[in-house]
Amino acid sequence: MALKLCCKIRHLRLQKQFVLATRIFKHNSNLRLFQTHHSSLKSKQLDCTLHNKRWMSTIQGSEQPSTKRQALLYATYGSFALGGFLLIAIILREVKKKRLQWRGIFEMKIPEMRRLGMYKYKDVTLPLFVVNELENIEKFESTAEDIWVVSFPRSGTTWLQEIVYLVQNKANTVKAKSKLLDSRFPYLEFMTPGIKEIEKMPSPRLLKSHLPYSLLPKSVHENKPKIIYIARNPKDVVVSYYYFVRLLFPVTRYEGEFKEFFNLFIHDKVMYAPWWRHVEEFWDMRHEDNILFLTYEDLKRDTEGTIDKVAKFLGKTLTQEQKDKIIDHCSFENMKKNPTTNHSWFETLGVSDPKRGDFMRKGCVGDWANHLTDDMNRQMNQMIGYKLRNSDITFAFKGTHFENNDGDTIEQTLK
């Protein structure tokens, strides 16, 4: 019995060992199969990686010429677009030119003044900034209470403006110094402050313009506001105008010498030219009740007497103290130092170059003799004699300031 039990136990042990050996064998077989399969996968992955690398290199190689083609296409399209824009700009410019021509405005080819853009309208030479405002100027409503100071450029406009302002405001110099002249006495056709802002000003408005009488707003002709016109002999005008255009170099880009500018002046190719017609129009109307005609030379020779004329014309009465106050405030020396009248704000606005001079230069009569040659003087005398042959207006050409060849100042009397 005991022998049978031992045999049974031995049999069970052998059976368990067999089962364990079988399991170990199967595990080893599966492991070898996995390793084999894994090796196959790694091989395939390596092949795939190599394939991908080859494919990417192929793609990159093919992209290089494609990128160049794209850049070339973009450059071509850009050239076409730029050409198109230029063509449109040319077309618009031609359309604008035609529109101006239909209104009787013709572009002038003046190389020396090309930066300003010069146009001829009703035989008057006008810069582009005035041409752009012509419609608004024509529609501007001027009332009978308005007071105008009008002149050809560089004829004593600023000087007269300050006198008129003080006469109108009882010689209140403190008030005059509190605000720039351009704000107190705006320039109608200029870009700043602009006609829309001028229209908002309370009456009576003080207004400045360089337009000839024929181009002033229609309402001026109809409502007849007071107009004080100041004229100056053309020899001094052309000298002062030359230095003014040089001063405004950032705007005008004028680099010519005086001789070139003199020729432009004589041939009516400067702003607001011709000078002679500008003066003649107002001279012929000097007897109108609403027009007072003055000359720079008379204002220089007899400042107090001219102030009396202005006060009477404006219906104002001034005491001797007030007149003395105006004379002192409006002296050339004081106005040149006064930041509200010397136009030093031009430099702040970037429209003037202080290295090229001052807005208020000499304020004298007769400085032309230091600039005009004998031939220039002859040409100017011929122009005056011929153009004003039907007019009895005369000018003083010698006066308060003259320089000899050594640069010394010689005081003279007006004749």
Salt bridges, closest charged atoms under 4 A:
GLU94 OE2 - LYS97 NZ 3.57
GLU107 OE2 - ARG93 NH2 3.09
GLU107 OE1 - LYS97 NZ 3.92
GLU135 OE2 - ARG103 NH1 3.50
ASP146 OD2 - ARG205 NH2 2.86
GLU162 OE1 - ARG184 NH2 3.07
GLU162 OE2 - HIS329 NE2 2.78
ASP182 OD1 - HIS343 NE2 3.60
GLU197 OE2 - LYS200 NZ 3.40
GLU222 OE2 - LYS218 NZ 3.94
ASP298 OD1 - ARG301 NH2 3.08
GLU304 OE2 - LYS323 NZ 3.70
ASP308 OD1 - LYS323 NZ 3.10
ASP353 OD2 - ARG356 NE 3.40
ASP358 OD2 - LYS336 NZ 3.81
ASP367 OD2 - ARG361 NH2 2.71
ASP367 OD1 - LYS362 NZ 3.10
ASP367 OD2 - HIS371 ND1 3.85
ASP375 OD1 - ARG378 NH2 2.31
ASP392 OD2 - ARG286 NH2 3.76
GLU403 OE2 - LYS362 NZ 2.90
GLU403 OE2 - HIS401 NE2 3.45
